[in-house]
């Protein structure tokens, strides 16, 4: 089934509307859950292993996924159910976790990277 395997999603966050998003690690899709209606949606098609690990919600409600083995950061807009990838990061298991500071800065903890990843996300994009 769709939920078989290991390391499918690593990390998640509660969105501004109360829904929950889970980070696709080895899963091929973003998992978006509505805990009120007890339904879920599978969004995207991201084949690869351990792509992202952890996320943080921006002040305007979008979600930034930390690159683990992916060369890109994934920016997901749950309101429009769209996403974009950006960046060009080398290495494996680079960053994980994630938090948003009161000023909107997003921090990801280093996994194998030698530095903290710090992003300033503008309301209209990166």
C-alpha positions, 0 to 999 in steps of 0.5 A: 500500500501507500504507507508501506516502507521505511522513512516515508516522512520525517518531520511535520508541522501544524499549519495556520489552518490547523491541518498537518503537513508531513515531510516526504523523505522516502515517500513520493508525496507530501502528506497533508492531513485534516484532523477535523475531517480525518482525511488526507491528501497526497501531493506531488511526485518526488521519487528519491530516497531521503530527500527532505528531513524536517520543515518549518512554517513561514509567517505567511503559512507556507512550508520550507522543507530541509534538504537531506539528500536532495540538492534543493529546498522544497517550498510548499504553499498549502493554500494553493497546493503548489510547490517549487524547488530551489537551491543547489546543495551538495552532499548527503544528510545535510540538514534536518529539523527546522524552526521559524524565529519571530522575525521570519528567519528559518533555521535548519540544524546541521546533520552532516553539514558543517553549518546551520542553514539560515533562510530569510523568507519574504512574504511573496517568495524567497 
